[in-house]
Structures are given as C-alpha cells and as structure tokens.
Amino acid sequence: RQFQKLANAAEKAFADRAILLDKNKLLFEQNNEKTTRSSTRSTVVGTAKVMTYDDILEVQRKRDMKEARTTGAKIAGRRRQTTATGRSRKSCVEELEYGRHEIKALGLKKYCSVLLL
C-alpha cells in the first residue's frame, strides 16, 4: 500500500514536470518569434487608405456615374459585358432606373420602392 502511494506521487511529479517543461518550451518559442520579428526590418510595399462605409459608397456612386456616362456615349468597338446567360450586365444606376420604371408602369408606386444599397 505504501509502495502504491509512492508510485502515485512519483507519477504525479513527473506529469507536473512534463507540463511545466512543455509550457516553458511554448513560451520560449513565442519569445523567439517576437525577437525575430522585431529584429527584421519592415518593408513598405505600398500605401493604403482606411475607408469608412460612407467613403466606399461615395466611390461606388462616382464609379457608377462615370460608367453611366461612358455607356451612354457608345464607345466604338466596345461591347457591353454579358453574363453567362447571354444578357448584358447593367450598372447600378441603370438597374435602379429600370426598377423604378417597372414599378411606375405596373402602378405599384404606393406599394413598392427601390432601395440603393
């Protein structure tokens, strides 16, 4: 019985030591990563701009307006992009106007509206 107690205590001590060594190894690796990362020089690849959601909407609106102007001018030699079904793709502004026109034609103006997302 006393021998079993001694064996259990030794097993627990070895397990605790193994856990401690594993934890120390992990911390050592993390410290090495930090040292390596801080010793290397950073390379500037380009510049970036942090944009808010409003900025993104503004850029999309400008792009759609520009796209609407260029498609209205009918540039020679350039065709509209088509989808896999063969229908031509519409810009956001064109889709908005088409939806409004359909609602008005069907007399559903009181019940429906078109949202620009």
URJOQUI-V110277 format. One record per pair of residues at least 4 apart in sequence whose C-alpha atoms are under 8 Angstrom apart, sorted by the first residue. I is the first residue (numbers start at 0). J is the second residue. If there is no record, write none. Layout:
# URJOQUI-V110277
i={I;I}
j={J;J}
This chain:
# URJOQUI-V110277
i={0;1;2;3;4;5;6;7;8;9;10;11;12;13;14;15;16;17;18;19;20;21;22;23;24;25;26;27;28;29;30;31;32;33;34;35;50;50;51;52;53;54;55;56;57;58;59;60;61;62;63;63;63;63;64;64;65;66;66;67;67;67;67;68;69;69;70;73;79;79;80;80;81;81;81;81;82;82;82;89;89;90;91;92;93;94;95;95;95;95;96;97;98;98;99;99;99;100;101;102;102;102;102;102;103;103;107;108}
j={4;5;6;7;8;9;10;11;12;13;14;15;16;17;18;19;20;21;22;23;24;25;26;27;28;29;30;31;32;33;34;35;36;37;38;39;54;55;55;56;57;58;59;60;61;62;63;64;65;66;67;90;91;92;68;92;69;70;90;71;90;92;93;72;73;74;74;77;87;88;87;88;85;86;87;88;86;87;88;93;94;94;95;96;97;98;99;113;114;115;100;101;102;113;103;112;113;104;105;106;107;108;111;112;107;108;111;112}
